[in-house]
Amino acid sequence: SYSSSNHQHHRRSSRRRVVGCGVGGLAQPVTAAELLGSSGPFAQEVPGFAPREQQQSMAAAVERTIAERSRLVVEAGTGTGKTYAYLVPALASGRRVVVSTGTKNLQDQLFFRDLPKVRDALGVPARISLLKGRANYLCIYRLRKAVIDPRSRVSRTKLTVVDDWAIKTVSGEVSELPAGIADDQLLPLVTSTADNCLGGKCPDFAECHVVKARRAAQAADIVVVNHHLLFADFRLKEEGFGVLPGADAIVIDEAHQLPELATQFFGERVSTRQLSDLARDVAVEVQAFRDMPLLNEALDQLALATIELERPFSELGGRLALEDFAERTGVASALGAARTALEDCRDVLQSVAERSTGLAHCSGRATTMFATLDKVAGSLQQGLVRWAEAVGRGGALHAAPIEPIEGFKRLMATYPGAWIFTSATLAANQDFSHFTATLGLDDAETLRLDSPFDYADQARLYLPPGLPDPNDPDYPDAVAAALAPLIDASRGGAFVLCTSYRAMDRIAAQLREALPYPLFVQGEAGKSTLIEQFAKVGNGVLVATSSFWEGVDVKGSALRMVAIDKLPFGQPGDPVFEARLSLIRERGGNPFVELQLPRAITTLRQGVGRLIRDPSDRGLIVLCDPRLRSKAYGKRVLNSLPKMPVLTNPALVCEWLRDEVAA
């Protein structure tokens, strides 16, 4: 599933721990905390670096965990500098470390910016590698097939550009292609997936960009991956084909994402995209033969059945329990037709598999896919939750364990060594049990470090009075009415984070009418484009849902207010969430206390964390939900936030905002 970019510096045997004597015989810093201290190389050599007590505490804990090969869960508030806090002990240890991040953007930031800076400051000759998914790299075999496929709907001009580039490229990274070439229609034809890769039987195996990159990554000292790749490698490793090197330590950054991802990866999945890809790939392979009418007929039936199955997914707004999905008009018959067509295709492929390597591989894919479809859509097994979900122009069927504990324990056992989990939000009111219990980390050391930012000076919290119950149908309009004068007082510069698309649409419509400032709404452009435009105009208003609650970094005066419509409790009806609530009830527990409230608190803290991203940032947090005052749990929620003055008078809030903008 992987490939990598690799920067090689010296042989591994030359690595050493950063110790020794400095000028005049004075001892150099030898611990990770000292290296990050006032007399360390970062304070003296890295522009803008300021020693932070919280960063040094985290570095010491990570250093100890790596040495003891134990487990650590550490919450490091915004501004702690957690990246350096784990990279310094990792590089200084001289051990092999895998760092897993939440997104590809964070991967790139780590690999291209942070790791080189830390390595150079420490003077450690470490080899570092960035592992990417195979979809980032050209597949020579599939490109050749695409070029000769007369039925391909992809522009021949684009394929010619890729074909010419394929001769010259060294890395094979499709990001090298000119803008507009590597689109969603072309990429699946010229890159591989775990399903369609021929592996060692591929005629182009010796020149494979993925294989070359894997080999380079296996020789690295520090390997940067993302969570999806870590889980995918674990699956390969269970089959004896893992790519990641034998690591002494695994560092999981943005660890709050792990429970949800683990649920998906430890389950089974069949998608309409997989079915259509199989039909397309078999059609390409069968072109070399003119005596396979049965296979062509089976392919036509599979293609038609897949199109029919795509239709009901288009009406899904989110995840829906598979049992409920199957009761919708036409779904049961579409599922039955897809199952029959896939079975027929499998049977015919098995009878002709020996005719070519490509057909043999397609036969194996069809066999595996049919077995998975039977697992997912067959009789329900205890401990599993099943759901349907819209993806692209079709969708996917899932079956996964309600709890990912056992699967995650297998993963940790597969990579024995130190495990460090870190994020800005892992605890709920200083309690880590919601996170640790979900992943079976009961024996892990926990450490909570507050943000070094001065929230008492830099921020204010406002709880608007007089709002109706959040379940009131008119609640979004009331929120918009409460926010409009505040946003006007701050002259824009606001994020409005919503807990549903319905609320987002209603609030955006109201604010568009009430305010003269540029309005950016999720879905009108890509996430990165919206953030870039928002930061550039300086007086924008961005209205968005869950994907903007984290991983968004707007420093400076462009962002002066973050408003949240209501507490982010799990969406009612989500089958995975409901299954977990039911399981807690069956055990005699309290679902609200054990799951709903802790999850809402950690998600809320992610949203609140968008405001103060730098020591010079200032602004207002607006939490609209009246339950923060009326419900007993409101105090627990507020206690989990950074300590800052609370404003209660709307006029004074607007005055404070106007003063802040003027300043």
HELIX and SHEET records of a PDB file:
HELIX    1   1 ARG A   12  SER A   14  5                                   3    
HELIX    2   2 VAL A   23  GLY A   25  5                                   3    
HELIX    3   3 ALA A   32  LEU A   35  1                                   4    
HELIX    4   4 PRO A   41  GLU A   45  1                                   5    
HELIX    5   5 GLU A   53  GLU A   68  1                                  16    
HELIX    6   6 LYS A   82  ALA A   92  1                                  11    
HELIX    7   7 LYS A  104  GLN A  109  1                                   6    
HELIX    8   8 LEU A  110  ASP A  114  3                                   5    
HELIX    9   9 LEU A  115  LEU A  122  1                                   8    
HELIX   10  10 ARG A  134  ASN A  136  5                                   3    
HELIX   11  11 ILE A  140  ILE A  148  1                                   9    
HELIX   12  12 ARG A  156  LYS A  168  1                                  13    
HELIX   13  13 VAL A  174  GLU A  176  5                                   3    
HELIX   14  14 LEU A  187  VAL A  190  1                                   4    
HELIX   15  15 GLY A  199  LYS A  201  5                                   3    
HELIX   16  16 PHE A  205  GLU A  207  5                                   3    
HELIX   17  17 HIS A  209  GLN A  218  1                                  10    
HELIX   18  18 HIS A  227  GLU A  238  1                                  12    
HELIX   19  19 ALA A  255  GLN A  257  5                                   3    
HELIX   20  20 LEU A  258  PHE A  265  1                                   8    
HELIX   21  21 THR A  272  GLU A  285  1                                  14    
HELIX   22  22 VAL A  286  ALA A  288  5                                   3    
HELIX   23  23 PRO A  293  PHE A  313  1                                  21    
HELIX   24  24 LEU A  322  ALA A  326  1                                   5    
HELIX   25  25 VAL A  331  VAL A  352  1                                  22    
HELIX   26  26 ALA A  353  ARG A  355  5                                   3    
HELIX   27  27 THR A  357  ALA A  377  1                                  21    
HELIX   28  28 ILE A  405  THR A  414  1                                  10    
HELIX   29  29 SER A  433  LEU A  439  1                                   7    
HELIX   30  30 TYR A  455  GLN A  458  1                                   4    
HELIX   31  31 TYR A  475  ALA A  489  1                                  15    
HELIX   32  32 TYR A  501  ALA A  514  1                                  14    
HELIX   33  33 LYS A  527  VAL A  537  1                                  11    
HELIX   34  34 SER A  546  PHE A  548  5                                   3    
HELIX   35  35 PRO A  575  GLU A  586  1                                  12    
HELIX   36  36 PRO A  591  PRO A  591  1                                   1    
HELIX   37  37 PHE A  592  GLN A  596  3                                   5    
HELIX   38  38 LEU A  597  VAL A  608  1                                  12    
HELIX   39  39 ARG A  627  SER A  630  1                                   4    
HELIX   40  40 TYR A  633  ASN A  639  1                                   7    
HELIX   41  41 PRO A  650  ALA A  662  1                                  13    
SHEET    1   A 8 TYR A   2  HIS A   7  0                                        
SHEET    2   A 8 ILE A 128  GLY A 133 -1                                        
SHEET    3   A 8 ILE A 222  ASN A 226  1                                        
SHEET    4   A 8 VAL A  97  THR A 101  1                                        
SHEET    5   A 8 ALA A 249  ILE A 252  1                                        
SHEET    6   A 8 ALA A 418  SER A 423  1                                        
SHEET    7   A 8 ARG A  71  ALA A  76  1                                        
SHEET    8   A 8 GLU A 445  LEU A 449  1                                        
SHEET    1   B 4 GLU A 268  SER A 271  0                                        
SHEET    2   B 4 GLY A 394  PRO A 401 -1                                        
SHEET    3   B 4 LEU A 384  VAL A 391 -1                                        
SHEET    4   B 4 ARG A 319  ALA A 321 -1                                        
SHEET    1   C 7 LEU A 519  VAL A 521  0                                        
SHEET    2   C 7 VAL A 541  ALA A 544  1                                        
SHEET    3   C 7 ALA A 494  LEU A 497  1                                        
SHEET    4   C 7 MET A 561  ILE A 564  1                                        
SHEET    5   C 7 GLY A 619  LEU A 623  1                                        
SHEET    6   C 7 ALA A 459  TYR A 462  1                                        
SHEET    7   C 7 VAL A 646  LEU A 647  1                                        
END                                                                             
